[in-house]
Amino acid sequence: GRAFVDLFRAAEDTAAAPRWLASADTAGAELEWVAREDGAYLVRVQPELLRGGRLVVTLRTGPSLAFPVPGRDSRAVGSRFGAPRDEGRREHHGIDIFAPRGTPVVAAAEGTVRSVETTGIGGRVVWLWTGDRRLSLYYAHLDSQMVEPGARVRVGDTLGTVGNTGNARGTPPHLHFGVYRPGRGPADPYPFVHAPRADPPAVAVDADALGTWRRTSPGARLRTAPAERESVPGELAAGVPVRPLGGSGAWYRVRTPDGREGYLPARATEPVSRSIRSLRPEGGALVLRHPRADAMAVDSVPAAAPVPVLGRYEGFLLVRTPAGRSGWIRE
């Protein structure tokens, strides 16, 4: 059968829908996307209608730009984007890559040399326009410039050499490397050139739980990414049902009953196979698809029929009906 692949950019607001970027299928088309900004990207794989099978997806991470100083990597970065300058009056709009004077500086992407000049702050500088990537790359404090304006360069072509010209006099030789986006100003170059030295974490969560219901343990904190250091868009009370959508390492990517998405450690959830209590609604009850009064009914419970309660959220209970369906009733 055929599989269909879609690529999305996840919104910073976890309640907002991801933005579609590109699609392909396994009939021969390739999907290639160069990330122009750091963030979370989602790949969705769907099978052909009424077909099934096993599909293995291999994820590899890497930089979208070549490292601008050959023989070095991100460990040579000594000053990061946003660091204060001039006693806090301005910010550092690039990264400083330290290397011996005279070390070649190369094109991090294919493009056109827009400017070769000398300024008071940057010293000897080169500006490179990357064309289809719509990025301007800024090389400053060069000891020498080895290209002319208008020159077409390929990845790895030498643009100049490492130095400490401009306001870098008195500091160890280094390249100030900047990335600029038209109309948006400077971007942090580090994610563009950093090559992670580890593969993405293997999925260690229970894959059989994906698409089912689990409920939160006390102290569950929803994260924007699968790491304890990431920001917390919200805390969840104990017993809140969440639906795992995927896994990363020991984390589930989950959707909450109100539609928010984020990450929870697997240890902060538990299966709903055991009910938290039983309920016998007097006069019966409608079972709703979502925990909202205006949600569509998916089933009903006869009067005084016992139903197991699987979780609770905002005045609604997640129950399992005698027919085996899961849904919500008013608490």
C-alpha positions in Angstrom: 0.0 0.0 0.0 0.9 3.7 -0.2 1.7 5.9 2.7 1.1 9.7 2.8 3.4 12.0 4.6 2.6 15.6 5.8 4.9 18.0 7.5 3.6 20.6 10.0 5.2 23.4 12.0 3.9 23.2 15.6 2.4 26.5 16.9 4.0 28.0 20.0 0.5 28.2 21.5 -0.2 24.5 22.2 -4.0 25.2 21.8 -3.5 26.4 18.2 -3.5 24.0 15.2 -0.1 23.1 13.6 0.6 24.9 10.3 0.9 22.6 7.2 4.1 23.0 5.3 4.5 20.2 2.7 3.3 16.7 1.6 4.5 13.7 -0.2 3.7 10.0 -0.6 5.7 6.8 -0.9 4.9 6.3 -4.6 8.1 8.0 -5.5 8.0 11.6 -4.4 10.5 12.9 -1.8 9.7 15.4 0.9 12.6 17.7 1.7 12.3 20.8 3.9 14.9 23.2 5.2 14.0 24.6 8.5 14.4 28.4 8.6 13.7 28.7 12.3 14.1 26.7 15.4 11.0 25.0 16.9 8.9 21.9 16.8 8.0 20.2 13.6 5.5 17.3 13.2 5.6 14.6 10.6 2.3 12.7 10.1 2.3 9.4 8.3 -1.0 7.9 7.1 -1.7 4.7 5.2 -3.8 4.4 2.1 -7.5 4.1 2.8 -8.5 0.6 4.1 -4.9 -0.6 3.9 -2.5 -1.5 6.7 1.1 -2.5 7.2 4.3 -1.7 9.0 6.2 1.5 8.2 9.6 2.3 9.7 10.5 6.0 9.9 14.1 6.9 10.6 14.7 10.4 12.0 18.1 12.1 11.7 18.9 15.6 13.0 21.5 17.9 11.6 22.3 21.6 10.9 20.7 23.4 7.9 23.8 25.4 7.3 27.4 24.2 7.0 29.7 25.2 9.8 31.5 28.4 8.6 34.9 27.5 10.0 36.2 24.2 8.7 37.6 21.8 11.2 35.6 23.4 14.0 32.1 22.7 15.3 29.7 24.3 17.8 32.1 23.6 20.7 34.2 26.4 19.3 31.4 29.0 19.9 32.5 31.2 22.8 29.9 33.9 22.8 26.2 33.2 22.1 23.4 35.2 20.6 21.8 37.8 22.9 24.8 38.3 25.2 25.0 41.9 26.4 27.5 44.3 24.8 28.6 47.8 25.7 27.6 47.5 29.3 24.1 46.3 28.3 23.3 49.0 25.8 23.0 46.4 23.0 22.9 42.7 22.4 25.2 40.3 20.5 23.4 39.5 17.2 25.4 36.5 16.3 27.8 33.8 17.6 31.6 34.1 18.0 33.6 31.1 16.6 37.2 31.1 17.9 40.0 29.8 15.7 43.6 30.8 15.0 44.2 33.8 12.9 44.3 33.0 9.2 41.9 30.0 9.5 39.7 29.9 6.4 36.1 31.1 6.7 33.7 29.4 4.2 30.3 29.8 2.7 27.7 28.1 4.9 25.3 27.8 2.0 25.2 28.3 -1.7 24.5 32.0 -2.6 25.7 35.3 -3.9 28.2 37.7 -2.2 26.2 40.9 -1.7 28.8 43.1 0.0 32.5 43.1 0.8 33.4 46.1 3.0 35.2 47.5 6.1 33.2 49.0 9.0 34.1 50.4 12.4 32.3 47.6 14.3 32.6 44.6 12.1 36.0 45.4 10.6 36.5 43.5 7.4 33.1 41.9 6.6 31.4 39.8 4.0 27.6 39.6 3.4 26.3 36.4 1.6 22.7 36.1 0.3 21.4 32.5 0.2 18.7 33.0 -2.4 16.1 30.2 -2.0 16.6 30.0 1.7 16.1 33.8 2.0 18.8 34.3 4.6 21.6 36.9 4.8 24.8 35.5 6.3 27.1 38.0 8.0 30.9 37.3 8.4 32.7 39.9 10.5 36.2 40.6 12.1 37.9 38.9 9.1 41.7 39.2 8.7 41.3 39.0 5.0 38.5 39.0 2.4 38.9 36.7 -0.6 35.7 37.3 -2.7 34.2 40.1 -4.7 30.6 41.5 -4.6 28.4 39.5 -7.0 30.5 36.3 -6.8 28.5 33.1 -6.8 29.8 30.6 -4.2 29.0 27.1 -3.2 29.0 25.5 0.2 32.6 25.3 1.4 34.1 28.1 -0.8 36.5 30.3 1.0 35.2 33.8 1.7 38.1 35.1 3.9 40.1 34.2 7.0 39.6 34.5 10.8 40.9 37.7 12.4 40.0 40.3 15.0 39.4 43.5 13.0 36.9 46.2 13.8 35.8 46.5 17.5 37.3 43.0 18.1 40.9 44.4 18.3 42.5 43.2 21.5 40.4 40.0 21.6 41.5 36.5 20.4 40.9 36.0 16.7 37.4 34.8 16.0 34.6 34.9 13.4 31.5 36.8 14.3 28.8 34.9 12.3 25.3 36.3 12.0 22.0 35.1 10.3 19.4 37.7 9.2 15.9 37.2 7.8 14.4 39.9 5.6 11.9 41.9 7.5 12.5 40.0 10.7 16.0 41.0 11.7 18.6 38.8 13.3 18.1 35.2 14.3 20.2 33.0 16.6 22.7 31.3 14.3 23.4 28.5 16.7 20.5 26.2 15.7 21.4 26.6 12.1 25.0 25.3 12.5 24.8 23.1 15.6 25.2 19.4 14.8 23.7 17.3 17.7 26.1 14.6 18.7 23.4 12.1 19.6 20.5 10.5 17.8 16.9 11.3 18.8 15.9 9.3 21.9 14.4 5.9 21.3 10.7 5.7 22.1 10.5 4.1 25.5 6.8 4.6 26.2 4.1 2.0 25.7 3.2 2.3 22.0 -0.1 0.4 22.6 -1.3 3.4 24.7 -1.2 5.7 21.7 -4.7 6.9 20.7 -6.2 5.5 24.0 -6.9 7.3 27.2 -4.6 7.7 30.2 -5.0 9.8 33.3 -2.7 12.1 35.1 -1.0 11.4 38.4 -0.7 14.2 41.1 1.7 17.0 40.1 1.5 16.4 36.3 3.0 19.3 34.4 2.4 19.7 30.7 5.6 20.7 28.9 6.2 22.3 25.5 8.9 19.8 24.6 10.0 16.4 26.1 12.4 17.7 28.7 12.1 18.9 32.3 13.8 22.2 31.5 11.1 23.2 29.0 8.4 25.8 29.8 5.2 24.7 31.5 2.0 25.9 29.7 -0.2 24.4 32.4 -0.4 22.1 35.4 -3.0 19.3 35.4 -4.9 18.0 38.4 -4.8 14.4 39.3 -7.2 12.2 37.4 -7.4 14.3 34.2 -7.8 12.1 31.1 -5.3 12.7 28.4 -4.9 11.0 25.0 -1.3 10.1 24.0 -0.6 11.0 20.4 3.1 9.9 20.3 6.2 9.3 22.3 9.7 10.7 22.6 12.0 8.9 24.9 10.1 8.4 28.2 7.6 11.1 27.3 4.1 11.0 25.8 2.9 13.8 23.5 -0.6 14.2 24.7 -3.8 16.1 23.9 -5.9 17.3 26.9 -9.7 17.3 27.0 -9.7 21.1 26.1 -7.6 20.5 23.0 -4.2 21.6 24.3 -1.1 19.5 23.2 2.2 19.1 25.0 4.4 16.5 26.7 4.1 14.5 29.9 6.5 12.1 31.4 5.1 8.6 31.1 5.5 8.2 34.9 3.1 11.1 35.4 0.3 9.1 33.7 -1.4 5.8 34.4 -3.7 3.6 32.4 -7.5 3.9 32.8 -8.0 0.1 32.9 -8.9 0.5 36.5 -11.8 2.8 37.2 -11.5 5.4 40.0 -15.1 4.7 41.1 -18.5 3.5 39.8 -21.5 5.7 39.1 -25.2 4.9 38.7 -26.9 7.9 37.1 -30.5 8.4 38.3 -32.7 8.7 35.3 -29.9 7.7 32.9 -27.5 10.1 31.2 -26.4 11.2 27.7 -22.7 10.4 27.0 -21.0 13.2 25.1 -18.0 13.2 22.7 -16.3 16.1 24.5 -16.5 17.6 28.0 -18.8 20.4 26.9 -22.5 20.9 27.3 -23.0 21.5 23.6 -21.0 18.4 22.5 -22.6 15.7 20.3 -23.9 12.6 22.2 -22.3 9.3 21.3 -24.2 7.0 23.6 -26.5 6.9 26.6 -26.6 5.2 29.9 -29.9 3.6 31.2 -31.3 4.7 34.5 -29.3 3.2 37.5 -27.0 1.3 35.2 -23.4 1.1 36.7 -20.8 2.8 34.7 -17.0 3.0 35.6 -15.5 6.4 35.9 -12.2 6.7 34.2 -11.3 10.3 35.0 -12.6 13.8 35.6 -12.2 17.3 34.0 -13.9 20.6 34.6 -17.2 19.3 36.0 -17.4 16.3 33.6 -16.6 12.6 34.1 -15.0 10.3 31.5 -17.0 7.0 31.6 -17.1 3.7 29.8 -20.7 2.8 28.8 -22.1 -0.8 28.9 -21.5 -0.8 25.1 -17.8 -0.2 25.6 -17.7 3.4 24.4 -15.9 6.1 26.2 -17.4 9.5 26.6 -18.3 12.3 29.0 -21.2 13.0 31.3 -21.9 15.9 33.6 -20.5 15.2 37.1 
